[in-house]
């Protein structure tokens, strides 16, 4: 997070529920003695105003001048996600939820490109060869995604269909026929 802030960029990322956070003095949050200024994000009082606009403050192990905004997003009835950002334009939890949805799309992309194209299996040592491998993997992903949208299937179904058809054809017309006799 420090490096991202040093470059002047914004981040939106999830933190664990036990991550220690120190809200600004404005919030008047009661703090236990053993953590001094920091308390776990799950133990913060998440009343309606806090749920709506989150908390402004600092995370433990970040310098004091590195202030972040903390939001609590209820993903499901039994799952809560805590999101931190250094983007001060995010004022409400709904804004953070929208930004988090973009983050999720990026994670989906990384998962799909790794699982479906073999992008991590490149054994080339030269930069040019690695760039070519990555470019071809990305073009493959684009082709799969385009076909998935066109056929209203998942990208995984599109990848498996040719293999399914091949195996079905082998069962219908085997190359080798064994006869008992």
C-alpha positions in Angstrom: 0.0 0.0 0.0 2.9 2.3 0.8 4.4 1.9 -2.6 1.1 2.5 -4.4 0.6 5.7 -2.3 4.2 6.8 -3.2 3.4 6.6 -6.9 0.3 8.8 -6.3 -2.1 6.0 -7.2 -5.3 4.9 -5.6 -6.0 1.4 -4.3 -9.1 -0.4 -3.1 -8.3 -3.7 -1.3 -9.8 -6.0 1.2 -8.3 -6.4 4.7 -8.8 -9.2 7.2 -11.3 -8.7 10.0 -8.5 -8.7 12.6 -6.5 -6.0 10.9 -5.8 -3.2 13.4 -7.2 0.2 12.6 -7.2 3.5 14.4 -10.1 5.8 13.5 -9.7 9.6 13.6 -10.5 11.3 16.9 -13.8 12.5 15.5 -15.5 9.2 15.9 -15.0 8.8 19.7 -14.6 5.1 19.5 -13.9 3.4 22.9 -10.5 1.6 22.8 -9.3 -1.2 24.9 -6.0 -0.5 26.8 -4.0 -3.5 25.4 -4.1 -2.2 21.8 -3.4 1.4 22.6 -4.8 3.4 19.6 -5.6 0.4 17.4 -8.5 -2.0 17.4 -9.6 -4.8 15.1 -11.8 -3.6 12.2 -14.5 -6.2 13.2 -14.7 -4.8 16.7 -15.4 -1.2 15.6 -18.9 0.0 16.4 -20.6 -0.4 13.0 -23.8 1.7 13.7 -25.8 3.1 10.8 -23.7 6.3 10.1 -20.5 4.1 10.2 -22.1 1.5 7.8 -23.1 4.3 5.5 -19.9 6.3 5.3 -17.2 4.1 6.9 -14.3 5.2 9.0 -11.4 7.5 8.2 -8.1 6.8 10.0 -4.9 4.8 9.8 -3.9 1.1 9.6 -1.3 -0.3 11.9 2.1 -0.7 10.3 1.5 2.2 7.9 3.1 5.5 8.6 0.9 8.0 10.5 0.5 10.3 7.6 -0.9 7.5 5.4 -4.7 7.9 6.1 -7.2 5.5 4.6 -11.0 5.1 4.4 -12.4 1.9 5.8 -15.8 0.5 4.7 -17.8 -2.6 5.8 -19.6 -4.3 3.0 -22.1 -7.1 3.7 -21.5 -9.5 0.9 -24.0 -12.1 2.1 -26.0 -12.6 5.3 -23.1 -14.5 6.8 -20.2 -12.8 5.1 -18.7 -9.4 5.6 -15.9 -7.8 3.8 -13.8 -4.9 5.0 -12.4 -2.6 2.3 -9.8 0.1 2.6 -8.9 2.8 0.1 -6.8 5.9 0.0 -9.3 7.4 -2.5 -10.9 10.3 -0.7 -13.6 10.7 -3.4 -15.3 7.5 -2.1 -17.7 8.9 0.5 -20.2 6.1 0.9 -20.3 2.3 1.2 -22.1 2.1 -2.1 -19.2 3.9 -3.8 -16.8 1.4 -2.2 -19.0 -1.5 -3.3 -18.9 -0.3 -6.9 -15.1 0.0 -6.8 -14.8 -3.4 -5.2 -16.9 -4.9 -8.0 -14.3 -3.6 -10.4 -11.6 -5.2 -8.2 -13.5 -8.5 -8.4 -13.6 -8.4 -12.2 -9.8 -8.0 -12.3 -9.5 -11.0 -10.0 -11.8 -13.0 -12.2 -9.7 -12.1 -15.2 -6.5 -13.2 -13.5 -8.1 -16.5 -12.5 -9.5 -17.2 -15.9 -6.3 -16.3 -17.8 -4.2 -18.6 -15.5 -6.6 -21.6 -15.6 -7.5 -21.4 -19.3 -4.5 -20.2 -21.2 -1.5 -21.6 -19.4 0.0 -18.1 -19.0 2.1 -19.2 -16.0 3.7 -22.2 -17.8 6.1 -20.2 -19.9 9.6 -21.5 -19.5 11.3 -19.0 -21.8 14.2 -17.0 -20.4 14.3 -14.1 -22.8 12.1 -11.1 -22.3 10.9 -11.1 -25.9 9.8 -14.7 -25.7 8.0 -14.1 -22.4 6.2 -11.1 -23.8 5.1 -13.1 -26.9 3.8 -15.9 -24.6 1.9 -13.4 -22.5 0.5 -11.7 -25.6 -0.7 -15.0 -27.1 -2.2 -16.0 -23.8 -4.2 -12.8 -23.6 -5.3 -13.1 -27.3 -6.5 -16.6 -26.5 -8.4 -15.3 -23.5 -10.0 -12.6 -25.6 -11.1 -15.2 -28.2 -12.6 -17.5 -25.5 -14.4 -14.6 -23.8 -15.8 -13.3 -27.1 -17.1 -16.8 -28.0 -18.5 -17.2 -24.5 -20.5 -13.9 -24.9 -21.6 -14.8 -28.4 -22.9 -18.3 -27.4 -24.2 -17.4 -24.0 -21.9 -19.9 -22.2 -19.3 -19.6 -19.6 -15.7 -19.3 -20.7 -15.0 -22.7 -19.1 -17.7 -24.4 -21.2 -16.3 -22.8 -24.3 -12.9 -24.3 -23.6 -14.3 -27.7 -22.8 -16.7 -28.1 -25.7 -14.1 -29.1 -28.4 -12.6 -31.7 -26.1 -16.1 -33.1 -25.2 -17.0 -33.3 -28.9 -13.7 -35.1 -29.7 -14.1 -37.7 -27.0 -17.8 -38.2 -28.0 -16.7 -38.8 -31.6 -14.0 -41.3 -30.5 -16.6 -43.3 -28.6 -18.9 -43.3 -31.6 -16.2 -44.2 -34.1 -13.2 -45.6 -32.3 -9.9 -45.7 -34.2 -9.1 -49.2 -32.9 -11.6 -51.9 -32.5 -10.9 -54.9 -30.3 -12.6 -58.1 -31.1 -12.8 -61.1 -28.8 -12.4 -64.2 -30.5 
